Amino acid sequence: MPHGEDDELERSLLEVRDLIETTVALHRSRSRQERLITVLPQDYDLVLNHAQQLIAGAGRSIDIVHARARASDEQVPRTERELIYDAGDDVTVRLLASPELVDEDFAREQLGRDRPVAIRVTRMPPLQALIADRTAALVVAHSAAGRRASLIRVPEVMHTLATLFDNVWAQAVPAGERIVFGDRDRAVLARRILGALHASVTDEVAARELGISVRTYRRHVADVMALLGASSRFQAGVRAAELGLLPPANRPGPPRKGPLASS
């Protein structure tokens, strides 16, 4: 996605977050609005309970923004992925995720399903939302004051959220098969190859670092380019950056110390 569109997306998401925060602040004391906005305690399992209710009650559509990254020390009996499968057979499910939070195992599961979850990838600020039938949403907004989860049924906010989702979805990159490199070992190898391409490492140096022959390395490069739908090595690097597929050391940040970084 071009840099200008990234900036516009970030502004739009921040505006939505501000709208939600302002709406909650203005209307919490009004009896009618209290029924339309519920601020939830900061308890992840409780948030999942509400998410499960929204998913189970949806009749037409479920749109999810920015899947939540669960902390390694957080113990919960369910995961968001399991909850999505509670959706009815006639419900369309779309998942819009930032590159860092794409679950490749989940994407891989969709390949064999009759009604797969549609997954697209784009960079975005940390706004998380579950929108059910475009009439109710569970929103987790992050700000300087911390993280707050709210159940929202205010029509004006719902319209803004739905419109934003559609606009971002139209510009996002489809995930599907193109981010699924196979098993984990192959995925690690693919990312290291992408890192080498992004860093303009020569085939000979990259092959030596990976412990394979130059001929095998070039075959892997061709396979990775095909998976990304890229017609050149440069295009493969750009595509990998868009999808967040580069190993951490190849993403924007301090200079790398060596010709290749392991994942």
Backbone as CSV, one residue per row, in Angstrom:
resi,resn,N_x,N_y,N_z,CA_x,CA_y,CA_z,C_x,C_y,C_z
1,MET,0.853,-1.184,0.000,0.000,0.000,0.000,0.888,1.232,0.000
2,PRO,0.658,2.245,-0.897,1.490,3.439,-0.939,1.489,4.160,0.394
3,HIS,2.586,4.955,0.618,2.761,5.602,1.915,1.613,6.556,2.218
4,GLY,1.135,7.300,1.186,0.051,8.238,1.405,-1.211,7.560,1.882
5,GLU,-1.514,6.381,1.337,-2.692,5.632,1.762,-2.517,5.121,3.182
6,ASP,-1.286,4.761,3.557,-1.015,4.349,4.937,-1.350,5.485,5.898
7,ASP,-0.899,6.716,5.550,-1.164,7.866,6.411,-2.652,8.124,6.522
8,GLU,-3.364,8.034,5.393,-4.799,8.279,5.415,-5.516,7.231,6.248
9,LEU,-5.091,5.967,6.126,-5.681,4.890,6.912,-5.474,5.144,8.400
10,GLU,-4.247,5.529,8.769,-3.970,5.765,10.190,-4.822,6.910,10.719
11,ARG,-4.956,7.978,9.925,-5.794,9.096,10.367,-7.236,8.650,10.562
12,SER,-7.736,7.835,9.621,-9.121,7.383,9.713,-9.346,6.522,10.944
13,LEU,-8.409,5.609,11.215,-8.552,4.737,12.374,-8.465,5.523,13.676
14,LEU,-7.578,6.497,13.718,-7.475,7.318,14.918,-8.731,8.157,15.117
15,GLU,-9.336,8.606,14.014,-10.588,9.358,14.122,-11.699,8.472,14.675
16,VAL,-11.738,7.219,14.216,-12.749,6.297,14.735,-12.532,6.054,16.220
17,ARG,-11.278,5.850,16.611,-10.990,5.643,18.029,-11.433,6.841,18.854
18,ASP,-11.124,8.051,18.350,-11.518,9.261,19.066,-13.032,9.392,19.127
19,LEU,-13.705,9.016,18.022,-15.166,9.073,18.006,-15.751,8.152,19.065
20,ILE,-15.204,6.950,19.164,-15.690,5.988,20.157,-15.461,6.517,21.567
21,GLU,-14.242,7.022,21.819,-13.931,7.532,23.147,-14.832,8.709,23.512
22,THR,-15.058,9.615,22.549,-15.902,10.783,22.812,-17.347,10.374,23.043
23,THR,-17.837,9.445,22.232,-19.218,8.993,22.372,-19.444,8.355,23.732
24,VAL,-18.493,7.514,24.151,-18.613,6.881,25.461,-18.613,7.929,26.568
25,ALA,-17.710,8.900,26.477,-17.601,9.911,27.517,-18.845,10.789,27.597
26,LEU,-19.428,11.126,26.440,-20.564,12.038,26.423,-21.865,11.395,26.875
27,HIS,-22.004,10.104,26.596,-23.320,9.494,26.768,-23.422,8.464,27.884
28,ARG,-22.364,8.259,28.634,-22.433,7.231,29.686,-23.499,7.548,30.731
29,SER,-23.744,8.834,30.964,-24.703,9.200,32.000,-26.139,9.284,31.500
30,ARG,-26.369,9.076,30.227,-27.716,9.178,29.680,-28.350,7.802,29.628
31,SER,-29.543,7.676,30.147,-30.149,6.359,30.323,-30.287,5.603,29.013
32,ARG,-30.735,6.276,27.950,-30.905,5.561,26.684,-29.561,5.107,26.134
33,GLN,-28.559,5.995,26.187,-27.253,5.653,25.647,-26.553,4.606,26.489
34,GLU,-26.866,4.528,27.763,-26.261,3.480,28.588,-26.640,2.101,28.069
35,ARG,-27.800,2.001,27.438,-28.199,0.714,26.871,-27.494,0.455,25.557
36,LEU,-26.961,1.522,24.938,-26.303,1.386,23.643,-24.787,1.296,23.758
37,ILE,-24.249,1.671,24.901,-22.804,1.579,25.129,-22.552,0.936,26.484
38,THR,-21.764,-0.109,26.478,-21.391,-0.770,27.722,-19.872,-0.863,27.791
39,VAL,-19.273,-0.198,28.757,-17.828,-0.298,28.959,-17.553,-1.537,29.792
40,LEU,-16.719,-2.427,29.271,-16.472,-3.712,29.914,-15.270,-3.651,30.850
41,PRO,-15.296,-4.443,31.910,-14.116,-4.557,32.769,-12.928,-5.098,31.975
42,GLN,-11.724,-4.789,32.407,-10.525,-5.248,31.700,-10.217,-6.690,32.076
43,ASP,-11.089,-7.570,31.662,-10.947,-8.998,31.904,-11.102,-9.692,30.558
44,TYR,-10.007,-10.289,30.080,-10.002,-10.839,28.722,-11.046,-11.939,28.537
45,ASP,-11.222,-12.783,29.530,-12.188,-13.864,29.399,-13.611,-13.311,29.309
46,LEU,-13.885,-12.260,30.047,-15.198,-11.624,29.967,-15.413,-11.008,28.589
47,VAL,-14.387,-10.384,28.047,-14.478,-9.824,26.694,-14.782,-10.930,25.691
48,LEU,-14.129,-12.082,25.865,-14.395,-13.212,24.971,-15.832,-13.713,25.113
49,ASN,-16.385,-13.668,26.307,-17.784,-14.062,26.500,-18.707,-13.203,25.645
50,HIS,-18.467,-11.892,25.664,-19.288,-10.985,24.865,-19.056,-11.210,23.369
51,ALA,-17.801,-11.479,22.995,-17.512,-11.763,21.594,-18.253,-13.014,21.136
52,GLN,-18.259,-14.029,21.981,-18.952,-15.270,21.646,-20.448,-15.033,21.456
53,GLN,-21.037,-14.196,22.295,-22.461,-13.887,22.171,-22.760,-13.161,20.862
54,LEU,-21.900,-12.202,20.495,-22.103,-11.482,19.241,-21.981,-12.413,18.038
55,ILE,-20.979,-13.282,18.076,-20.761,-14.208,16.955,-21.921,-15.189,16.835
56,ALA,-22.344,-15.751,17.960,-23.438,-16.730,17.936,-24.754,-16.089,17.506
57,GLY,-24.925,-14.806,17.796,-26.185,-14.144,17.461,-26.213,-13.508,16.094
58,ALA,-25.074,-13.478,15.398,-25.033,-12.844,14.076,-25.807,-13.673,13.054
59,GLY,-26.551,-12.986,12.200,-27.328,-13.692,11.191,-26.848,-13.472,9.775
60,ARG,-26.040,-12.422,9.557,-25.618,-12.103,8.193,-24.100,-11.983,8.048
61,SER,-23.488,-11.181,8.919,-22.065,-10.896,8.708,-21.331,-10.675,10.013
62,ILE,-20.040,-11.019,9.976,-19.120,-10.728,11.070,-17.857,-10.144,10.435
63,ASP,-17.523,-8.932,10.822,-16.306,-8.281,10.350,-15.388,-8.069,11.537
64,ILE,-14.149,-8.510,11.395,-13.194,-8.437,12.504,-12.009,-7.585,12.073
65,VAL,-11.665,-6.616,12.904,-10.523,-5.747,12.643,-9.409,-6.067,13.624
66,HIS,-8.231,-6.376,13.089,-7.012,-6.479,13.892,-7.115,-7.540,14.994
67,ALA,-6.933,-8.786,14.623,-7.003,-9.891,15.587,-6.077,-9.620,16.764
68,ARG,-6.539,-9.958,17.945,-5.806,-9.635,19.169,-4.633,-10.587,19.387
69,ALA,-3.483,-10.039,19.737,-2.311,-10.854,20.075,-2.345,-11.138,21.571
70,ARG,-2.550,-12.375,21.936,-2.652,-12.745,23.348,-1.266,-12.876,23.966
71,ALA,-1.106,-12.311,25.134,0.177,-12.397,25.834,0.489,-13.842,26.175
72,SER,1.781,-14.183,26.172,2.187,-15.573,26.382,1.808,-16.093,27.761
73,ASP,1.682,-15.179,28.743,1.369,-15.626,30.092,-0.120,-15.522,30.410
74,GLU,-0.936,-15.233,29.389,-2.362,-15.079,29.605,-3.057,-16.420,29.372
75,GLN,-3.741,-16.920,30.382,-4.376,-18.222,30.306,-5.891,-18.061,30.131
76,VAL,-6.404,-18.465,28.979,-7.845,-18.409,28.729,-8.268,-19.729,28.113
77,PRO,-9.517,-20.172,28.342,-9.956,-21.463,27.846,-10.272,-21.483,26.363
78,ARG,-10.409,-20.303,25.752,-10.767,-20.252,24.342,-9.864,-19.278,23.611
79,THR,-9.887,-19.327,22.307,-9.166,-18.368,21.503,-10.148,-17.726,20.536
80,GLU,-9.768,-16.556,19.988,-10.618,-15.898,19.015,-10.883,-16.807,17.817
81,ARG,-9.865,-17.557,17.420,-10.011,-18.424,16.254,-11.109,-19.453,16.471
82,GLU,-11.161,-20.026,17.665,-12.197,-21.011,17.961,-13.579,-20.364,17.965
83,LEU,-13.666,-19.125,18.451,-14.953,-18.447,18.509,-15.498,-18.168,17.111
84,ILE,-14.630,-17.852,16.168,-15.084,-17.559,14.809,-15.831,-18.750,14.218
85,TYR,-15.402,-19.949,14.573,-16.049,-21.141,14.031,-17.426,-21.389,14.645
86,ASP,-17.826,-20.572,15.616,-19.180,-20.664,16.154,-20.185,-19.924,15.289
87,ALA,-19.721,-19.200,14.281,-20.626,-18.444,13.418,-21.532,-19.386,12.637
88,GLY,-22.749,-18.928,12.351,-23.696,-19.735,11.594,-23.238,-20.000,10.175
89,ASP,-23.804,-21.033,9.566,-23.393,-21.434,8.215,-23.655,-20.354,7.170
90,ASP,-24.645,-19.513,7.392,-25.001,-18.488,6.418,-24.345,-17.139,6.696
91,VAL,-23.467,-17.096,7.683,-22.838,-15.839,8.078,-21.506,-15.668,7.338
92,THR,-21.330,-14.518,6.714,-20.079,-14.189,6.038,-19.100,-13.602,7.049
93,VAL,-17.885,-14.169,7.095,-16.882,-13.717,8.062,-15.677,-13.152,7.317
94,ARG,-15.314,-11.915,7.671,-14.132,-11.279,7.092,-13.190,-10.865,8.226
95,LEU,-11.926,-11.134,8.037,-10.911,-10.815,9.046,-9.873,-9.892,8.425
96,LEU,-9.725,-8.706,9.008,-8.756,-7.727,8.557,-7.681,-7.617,9.630
97,ALA,-6.442,-8.013,9.300,-5.386,-8.098,10.309,-4.164,-7.304,9.902
98,SER,-3.432,-6.835,10.893,-2.132,-6.241,10.619,-1.151,-7.374,10.324
99,PRO,-0.086,-7.114,9.559,0.830,-8.189,9.169,1.398,-8.962,10.348
100,GLU,1.697,-8.265,11.443,2.323,-8.927,12.583,1.388,-9.919,13.260
101,LEU,0.072,-9.779,13.061,-0.885,-10.614,13.767,-1.550,-11.656,12.880
102,VAL,-1.106,-11.788,11.639,-1.676,-12.825,10.779,-1.294,-14.196,11.322
103,ASP,-2.293,-15.028,11.547,-2.089,-16.393,12.028,-2.020,-17.317,10.815
104,GLU,-0.807,-17.735,10.465,-0.651,-18.541,9.250,-1.341,-19.895,9.376
105,ASP,-1.356,-20.469,10.576,-2.062,-21.735,10.757,-3.554,-21.556,10.465
106,PHE,-4.113,-20.435,10.932,-5.521,-20.155,10.693,-5.773,-19.923,9.205
107,ALA,-4.880,-19.174,8.544,-5.018,-18.945,7.106,-4.953,-20.260,6.346
108,ARG,-4.060,-21.141,6.799,-3.914,-22.441,6.138,-5.178,-23.288,6.303
109,GLU,-5.817,-23.183,7.472,-7.042,-23.945,7.716,-8.147,-23.559,6.729
110,GLN,-8.150,-22.305,6.296,-9.231,-21.836,5.433,-9.189,-22.458,4.044
111,LEU,-8.020,-22.940,3.640,-7.864,-23.463,2.287,-8.739,-24.684,2.031
112,GLY,-9.051,-25.449,3.064,-9.835,-26.661,2.865,-11.276,-26.550,3.307
113,ARG,-11.725,-25.334,3.652,-13.084,-25.164,4.161,-14.066,-24.797,3.053
114,ASP,-15.308,-25.285,3.193,-16.344,-24.950,2.222,-16.700,-23.465,2.280
115,ARG,-16.736,-22.910,3.497,-17.025,-21.487,3.681,-15.870,-20.863,4.464
116,PRO,-14.789,-20.555,3.769,-13.607,-20.045,4.476,-13.809,-18.631,4.988
117,VAL,-13.086,-18.308,6.041,-13.012,-16.930,6.513,-12.147,-16.154,5.523
118,ALA,-12.659,-15.039,5.021,-11.871,-14.201,4.113,-10.892,-13.384,4.944
119,ILE,-9.616,-13.430,4.578,-8.576,-12.758,5.359,-7.817,-11.784,4.457
120,ARG,-7.686,-10.557,4.918,-6.866,-9.574,4.218,-5.919,-8.914,5.213
121,VAL,-4.828,-8.378,4.660,-3.744,-7.879,5.496,-3.426,-6.434,5.139
122,THR,-3.248,-5.606,6.155,-2.797,-4.232,5.953,-2.198,-3.717,7.245
123,ARG,-1.376,-2.696,7.137,-0.820,-2.088,8.339,-1.823,-1.103,8.912
124,MET,-1.968,-1.107,10.233,-2.936,-0.233,10.872,-2.557,0.004,12.325
125,PRO,-3.032,1.103,12.889,-2.837,1.340,14.320,-3.601,0.304,15.135
126,PRO,-3.297,0.176,16.416,-3.914,-0.880,17.232,-5.370,-0.605,17.608
127,LEU,-6.265,-0.798,16.643,-7.697,-0.754,16.907,-8.256,-2.141,16.640
128,GLN,-8.984,-2.703,17.582,-9.542,-4.041,17.441,-11.061,-3.946,17.523
129,ALA,-11.740,-4.642,16.634,-13.202,-4.568,16.643,-13.811,-5.843,16.081
130,LEU,-14.958,-6.196,16.624,-15.776,-7.291,16.118,-17.143,-6.693,15.811
131,ILE,-17.502,-6.667,14.549,-18.742,-6.025,14.105,-19.717,-7.110,13.669
132,ALA,-20.866,-7.194,14.328,-21.865,-8.223,14.029,-23.075,-7.600,13.351
133,ASP,-23.353,-8.055,12.138,-24.529,-7.603,11.380,-24.593,-6.088,11.240
134,ARG,-23.480,-5.430,11.463,-23.384,-3.967,11.340,-24.337,-3.221,12.267
135,THR,-24.768,-3.904,13.299,-25.666,-3.275,14.271,-25.062,-3.240,15.673
136,ALA,-24.040,-4.055,15.908,-23.401,-4.095,17.220,-21.915,-4.380,17.035
137,ALA,-21.118,-3.817,17.924,-19.676,-4.015,17.812,-19.046,-4.113,19.190
138,LEU,-18.061,-4.976,19.282,-17.192,-5.052,20.452,-15.882,-4.404,20.029
139,VAL,-15.545,-3.290,20.648,-14.382,-2.511,20.227,-13.383,-2.422,21.365
140,VAL,-12.118,-2.685,21.062,-11.036,-2.504,22.020,-10.162,-1.385,21.474
141,ALA,-10.239,-0.230,22.114,-9.488,0.942,21.670,-8.296,1.177,22.582
142,HIS,-7.151,1.484,21.970,-5.926,1.737,22.718,-5.626,3.230,22.685
143,SER,-5.305,3.781,23.832,-4.946,5.190,23.915,-3.911,5.373,25.012
144,ALA,-3.522,6.631,25.240,-2.533,6.908,26.284,-3.046,6.504,27.659
145,ALA,-4.377,6.479,27.789,-4.970,6.116,29.082,-5.046,4.608,29.286
146,GLY,-4.679,3.847,28.266,-4.729,2.396,28.385,-5.711,1.781,27.402
147,ARG,-6.049,0.530,27.628,-6.933,-0.210,26.729,-8.322,-0.289,27.339
148,ARG,-9.341,-0.030,26.503,-10.704,-0.102,26.992,-11.569,-0.864,25.991
149,ALA,-12.342,-1.816,26.501,-13.255,-2.597,25.677,-14.672,-2.087,25.888
150,SER,-15.410,-1.912,24.793,-16.772,-1.398,24.874,-17.670,-2.163,23.914
151,LEU,-18.892,-2.411,24.358,-19.945,-2.929,23.488,-20.735,-1.728,22.990
152,ILE,-20.854,-1.585,21.686,-21.446,-0.379,21.115,-22.574,-0.740,20.160
153,ARG,-23.695,-0.025,20.313,-24.834,-0.172,19.404,-25.344,1.188,18.933
154,VAL,-24.522,2.218,19.117,-24.907,3.565,18.683,-24.884,3.602,17.149
155,PRO,-26.006,3.904,16.497,-26.069,3.839,15.030,-25.004,4.671,14.333
156,GLU,-24.728,5.887,14.835,-23.738,6.740,14.178,-22.345,6.114,14.211
157,VAL,-21.980,5.548,15.342,-20.673,4.905,15.461,-20.626,3.644,14.602
158,MET,-21.710,2.875,14.605,-21.745,1.648,13.800,-21.596,1.969,12.314
159,HIS,-22.245,3.033,11.862,-22.128,3.422,10.452,-20.687,3.783,10.120
160,THR,-20.027,4.531,11.013,-18.640,4.918,10.778,-17.724,3.700,10.753
161,LEU,-17.916,2.788,11.689,-17.096,1.574,11.727,-17.276,0.735,10.467
162,ALA,-18.531,0.557,10.038,-18.807,-0.267,8.860,-18.211,0.360,7.606
163,THR,-18.350,1.679,7.475,-17.797,2.375,6.314,-16.279,2.275,6.296
164,LEU,-15.662,2.485,7.466,-14.212,2.369,7.557,-13.751,0.968,7.174
165,PHE,-14.439,-0.046,7.698,-14.042,-1.424,7.391,-14.081,-1.659,5.883
166,ASP,-15.150,-1.247,5.229,-15.278,-1.465,3.787,-14.165,-0.766,3.019
167,ASN,-13.835,0.452,3.422,-12.794,1.208,2.718,-11.423,0.569,2.890
168,VAL,-11.114,0.155,4.109,-9.807,-0.474,4.363,-9.744,-1.836,3.697
169,TRP,-10.835,-2.597,3.759,-10.886,-3.929,3.146,-10.599,-3.847,1.652
170,ALA,-11.145,-2.843,0.986,-10.969,-2.717,-0.460,-9.513,-2.478,-0.837
171,GLN,-8.732,-1.869,0.060,-7.333,-1.563,-0.226,-6.361,-2.599,0.329
172,ALA,-6.830,-3.476,1.195,-5.938,-4.437,1.849,-5.530,-5.555,0.898
173,VAL,-4.463,-6.247,1.277,-3.911,-7.327,0.457,-4.536,-8.656,0.872
174,PRO,-5.131,-9.396,-0.072,-5.684,-10.703,0.294,-4.588,-11.615,0.826
175,ALA,-4.917,-12.375,1.850,-3.940,-13.299,2.424,-3.973,-14.599,1.627
176,GLY,-4.822,-15.530,2.045,-4.980,-16.768,1.293,-3.695,-17.527,1.121
177,GLU,-3.553,-18.167,-0.014,-2.430,-19.057,-0.260,-1.097,-18.329,-0.356
178,ARG,-1.143,-17.059,-0.696,0.110,-16.373,-0.977,0.942,-16.077,0.255
179,ILE,0.393,-16.210,1.440,1.230,-16.024,2.637,1.493,-17.356,3.324
180,VAL,0.990,-18.438,2.762,1.155,-19.747,3.372,2.274,-20.484,2.644
181,PHE,3.406,-20.642,3.296,4.572,-21.237,2.667,4.700,-22.726,2.931
182,GLY,3.722,-23.311,3.585,3.813,-24.731,3.905,4.029,-24.928,5.387
183,ASP,4.848,-25.938,5.740,5.074,-26.191,7.160,5.992,-25.110,7.738
184,ARG,6.183,-25.157,9.047,6.926,-24.091,9.730,8.374,-24.001,9.259
185,ASP,9.017,-25.128,9.028,10.407,-25.098,8.577,10.528,-24.382,7.236
186,ARG,9.584,-24.670,6.346,9.621,-24.031,5.031,9.303,-22.539,5.152
187,ALA,8.408,-22.193,6.078,8.072,-20.790,6.287,9.292,-20.012,6.782
188,VAL,10.069,-20.617,7.697,11.282,-19.971,8.191,12.273,-19.766,7.050
189,LEU,12.455,-20.791,6.218,13.365,-20.689,5.086,12.908,-19.589,4.126
190,ALA,11.594,-19.544,3.846,11.066,-18.535,2.925,11.319,-17.129,3.448
191,ARG,11.148,-16.933,4.740,11.372,-15.604,5.310,12.851,-15.213,5.256
192,ARG,13.719,-16.174,5.469,15.153,-15.866,5.390,15.540,-15.518,3.958
193,ILE,14.931,-16.201,2.998,15.184,-15.882,1.589,14.680,-14.482,1.267
194,LEU,13.487,-14.156,1.757,12.936,-12.818,1.534,13.830,-11.764,2.182
195,GLY,14.372,-12.087,3.357,15.289,-11.162,4.007,16.530,-10.925,3.165
196,ALA,17.028,-11.992,2.555,18.209,-11.871,1.700,17.901,-11.033,0.464
197,LEU,16.733,-11.246,-0.138,16.343,-10.466,-1.312,16.190,-8.994,-0.944
198,HIS,15.567,-8.744,0.199,15.347,-7.365,0.639,16.661,-6.654,0.910
199,ALA,17.650,-7.387,1.409,18.957,-6.805,1.737,19.919,-6.833,0.552
200,SER,19.447,-7.318,-0.608,20.278,-7.396,-1.818,21.539,-8.231,-1.614
201,VAL,21.405,-9.285,-0.819,22.525,-10.211,-0.614,22.703,-11.050,-1.878
202,THR,23.941,-11.297,-2.270,24.181,-12.098,-3.476,23.720,-13.533,-3.262
203,ASP,23.394,-14.210,-4.359,22.942,-15.590,-4.267,23.986,-16.470,-3.589
204,GLU,25.242,-16.221,-3.901,26.302,-17.058,-3.354,26.396,-16.901,-1.831
205,VAL,26.320,-15.648,-1.337,26.399,-15.411,0.103,25.156,-15.961,0.800
206,ALA,23.995,-15.732,0.221,22.751,-16.204,0.826,22.727,-17.726,0.908
207,ALA,23.133,-18.383,-0.177,23.146,-19.846,-0.184,24.097,-20.383,0.871
208,ARG,25.272,-19.742,1.001,26.239,-20.195,1.999,25.680,-20.033,3.413
209,GLU,25.024,-18.896,3.681,24.439,-18.667,5.002,23.340,-19.681,5.316
210,LEU,22.614,-20.098,4.292,21.523,-21.054,4.487,21.996,-22.502,4.450
211,GLY,23.251,-22.706,4.053,23.788,-24.068,4.015,23.247,-24.893,2.860
212,ILE,22.920,-24.232,1.739,22.417,-24.952,0.566,23.210,-24.504,-0.649
213,SER,23.035,-25.223,-1.757,23.752,-24.861,-2.977,23.098,-23.638,-3.623
214,VAL,23.863,-22.947,-4.455,23.329,-21.778,-5.158,22.165,-22.192,-6.048
215,ARG,22.273,-23.336,-6.673,21.194,-23.811,-7.552,19.912,-24.043,-6.741
216,THR,20.045,-24.683,-5.572,18.869,-24.920,-4.722,18.295,-23.602,-4.222
217,TYR,19.169,-22.673,-3.847,18.717,-21.362,-3.375,17.894,-20.675,-4.455
218,ARG,18.384,-20.682,-5.685,17.669,-20.014,-6.773,16.327,-20.682,-7.049
219,ARG,16.266,-21.993,-6.867,14.978,-22.681,-7.034,13.997,-22.228,-5.951
220,HIS,14.490,-22.100,-4.717,13.637,-21.613,-3.631,13.175,-20.179,-3.897
221,VAL,14.069,-19.349,-4.420,13.698,-17.970,-4.750,12.560,-17.963,-5.760
222,ALA,12.653,-18.800,-6.761,11.603,-18.872,-7.777,10.280,-19.320,-7.166
223,ASP,10.345,-20.285,-6.246,9.125,-20.764,-5.588,8.475,-19.649,-4.754
224,VAL,9.305,-18.916,-4.011,8.785,-17.836,-3.168,8.175,-16.741,-4.041
225,MET,8.834,-16.403,-5.131,8.291,-15.388,-6.044,6.948,-15.818,-6.604
226,ALA,6.817,-17.097,-6.922,5.549,-17.592,-7.450,4.444,-17.493,-6.405
227,LEU,4.760,-17.834,-5.156,3.767,-17.757,-4.089,3.298,-16.325,-3.868
228,LEU,4.208,-15.368,-4.049,3.869,-13.969,-3.840,3.281,-13.313,-5.082
229,GLY,3.251,-14.049,-6.194,2.743,-13.473,-7.424,3.643,-12.373,-7.955
230,ALA,4.950,-12.493,-7.692,5.909,-11.455,-8.080,6.626,-11.842,-9.370
231,SER,6.832,-10.841,-10.239,7.514,-11.095,-11.505,9.002,-10.762,-11.441
232,SER,9.452,-10.188,-10.332,10.859,-9.861,-10.170,11.238,-9.996,-8.697
233,ARG,12.519,-10.073,-8.438,12.990,-10.161,-7.054,12.645,-8.880,-6.292
234,PHE,12.780,-7.739,-6.959,12.430,-6.475,-6.315,10.956,-6.461,-5.924
235,GLN,10.100,-6.899,-6.840,8.674,-6.932,-6.549,8.373,-7.892,-5.401
236,ALA,9.098,-8.994,-5.332,8.911,-9.943,-4.232,9.246,-9.288,-2.901
237,GLY,10.321,-8.488,-2.866,10.689,-7.798,-1.639,9.645,-6.788,-1.217
238,VAL,9.102,-6.039,-2.202,8.056,-5.056,-1.906,6.809,-5.754,-1.393
239,ARG,6.448,-6.839,-2.065,5.246,-7.584,-1.675,5.412,-8.165,-0.258
240,ALA,6.599,-8.683,0.019,6.857,-9.252,1.346,6.759,-8.186,2.421
241,ALA,7.248,-6.984,2.128,7.159,-5.894,3.106,5.700,-5.516,3.350
242,GLU,4.878,-5.471,2.278,3.460,-5.149,2.419,2.747,-6.148,3.315
243,LEU,3.124,-7.404,3.195,2.464,-8.464,3.946,3.103,-8.716,5.309
244,GLY,4.176,-7.995,5.620,4.828,-8.199,6.906,5.540,-9.530,7.005
245,LEU,6.073,-10.014,5.871,6.682,-11.338,5.852,8.188,-11.319,6.053
246,LEU,8.779,-10.148,6.132,10.226,-10.101,6.317,10.583,-10.476,7.744
247,PRO,11.721,-11.133,7.945,12.165,-11.410,9.318,12.383,-10.102,10.041
248,PRO,12.282,-10.090,11.387,12.339,-8.843,12.155,13.512,-7.941,11.832
249,ALA,14.683,-8.520,11.608,15.869,-7.700,11.375,15.816,-6.966,10.051
250,ASN,14.879,-7.367,9.141,14.787,-6.712,7.846,13.716,-5.635,7.827
251,ARG,12.964,-5.495,8.931,11.956,-4.456,9.002,12.610,-3.153,9.421
252,PRO,11.918,-2.021,9.233,12.521,-0.738,9.580,13.043,-0.727,11.010
253,GLY,14.247,-0.238,11.206,14.845,-0.234,12.531,16.348,-0.127,12.422
254,PRO,17.085,-0.543,13.446,18.547,-0.441,13.426,19.139,-1.282,12.326
255,PRO,20.298,-0.909,11.796,20.954,-1.672,10.742,21.247,-3.101,11.200
256,ARG,21.233,-4.011,10.226,21.541,-5.397,10.513,23.030,-5.585,10.705
257,LYS,23.419,-6.585,11.474,24.827,-6.853,11.746,25.436,-7.857,10.786
258,GLY,24.627,-8.648,10.126,25.165,-9.677,9.260,24.410,-9.746,7.952
259,PRO,24.879,-10.534,6.991,24.248,-10.609,5.676,22.901,-11.280,5.706
260,LEU,22.670,-12.141,6.685,21.369,-12.815,6.790,21.008,-12.931,8.260
261,ALA,19.726,-12.731,8.542,19.267,-12.870,9.923,18.342,-14.050,10.010
262,SER,18.474,-14.840,11.033,17.559,-15.965,11.216,16.259,-15.466,11.801
263,SER,15.186,-16.232,11.612,13.882,-15.838,12.120,13.784,-16.119,13.586
